[in-house]
Amino acid sequence: MSNDKYTLFKNYMHNELGITRDDIKRWTKEAVTNVAEAHVKHHLNTEYLRDKIIKHSVQNGYNGFSSDIKRSISDAIVNKLNITIDK
């Protein structure tokens, strides 16, 4: 019985709605890409990850990072430090 419902639904999607298997694959790929990009952007903006990148960069040097990343890391370090200079 379950297989009959699947066949009916599949035929309805294909015949009545004109949805093909390739359409579903394309929509799924687009949806997964969008969700993955949003997830990565969210986690790259978290303080935990930023602190982890800073710690790694300080311990291992700045080699391999672009100048924008170096500047961001430097700014984040400066914002975390409380430096006072006495005369």
Secondary structure as UniProt FT lines:
FT   HELIX           2..11
FT   HELIX           12..16
FT   HELIX           21..44
FT   HELIX           47..60
FT   TURN            63..64
FT   HELIX           67..80
//
